[in-house]
């Protein structure tokens, strides 16, 4: 599992009440084999894109190709992890789901503040 995905899941768990966090973690752990390879491929595609962005001479087509590969990897991860995430959220109480949304909205607001 990629570091950023593991961090996102850990942040989600941290914002949940303990009983919800355990249920969420259990479903995500059981489903990890379904999405772990996709997460690894996404990390590799991101690294390839970053290499193309800083390569000299700058090659627009190479960056476009690397960006497309990253986008396809992202979509594969969403396809593979989406159902597991939905199942994990189904195990979380309404209060826990509200906390997740509130935490995400606060993070977005914090990140958009100059």
Buried (B, 14 or more C-beta within 10 A) or exposed (E): BBEEBEEEBEEBBEBBEEEBBEBBBEBBEEBBEBBBBBBBBBBBBBEBBEEBEEEEEEEEEBBEBBBEBBEEBBEBBEEBBEEBBEBBBEBBEEEBBEBBEEBEEEEEEEEEEE
